[in-house]
Amino acid sequence: MQEFEKGALGIHMFRKITIILKNGTELAYRNARVVEGNRTWIYQVNKNENPEELLALIDPNHIRTLYAEDD
């Protein structure tokens, strides 16, 4: 499991993404990719790691913790 520091930029490819928001809400995504910048984008990816669907667009200021791990 890997935890990302808030403010890190780049593309991160993992299978399972878990986000805990500052209000305590926990969001979990499988077969997903994280793209971080001014906003955190979570994409559903296919077996070739190509984006297929935008699952979430989150303001990084609302994220308390973001975990990513391979399934």
N, C-alpha and C positions, 0 to 999 in steps of 0.2 A: 504494500500500500504506500502511496506517496501523497504527501500533503503539499499543496502549492502555497507559496507566499502570495499574499494579496499584492497586486500591482505587477506581477510577472507578465511579460508579454510573450506571445508566441502561440504555436499550435501544439497541442498535446494529444497524442492518440492513445487511448486506453479503451478497455471494454466496459468497465463500470465506473460511473461518475456519481459521487454523492456530494451534495451541497447542503450545508446547514446555514440558513439565513439568520440574521441578527435577531429576528423575532421568534426564533426557535423552530421554524418550519424546516423539515428535512425533505429534500428532493433527491430522487435516485433515478439514474438512467443507465440502461444497458446498451452495449454496442454503440457507444457514443464517442464523440471527439469534442474536445474543448478548444476554442479559439479565444484567446484573451487579448484585450486591448482596452479601448475606452469602455467597451461593454464585454461581458462574458457571453459567448455564443456556445450553445450545446447543440451539436448535430447528431442525428441518427446516421450511422454509416453502414455500408454494405460490407460483404466479406473482403472486398478489395480496399477497404478503408476510404471509399469515396463517399462524400456527403450525399444523403438522400433526402433528408427532411430536417428543418430547423425545429428543435424541440423546446428551446428556451432562449431567451435574451434577457440577461440579468445585469443590473447595475452592480458593478463590483463593490460599491460602498454598502450594499445590502448583504454581502456574503460574509459570514463569520468564518466558515471553514469550507474548503473544497478538497475532497479526497478523490484520487483516481487510482484504479488498480486493474490489473489484468484478471479476467475470469479464469 
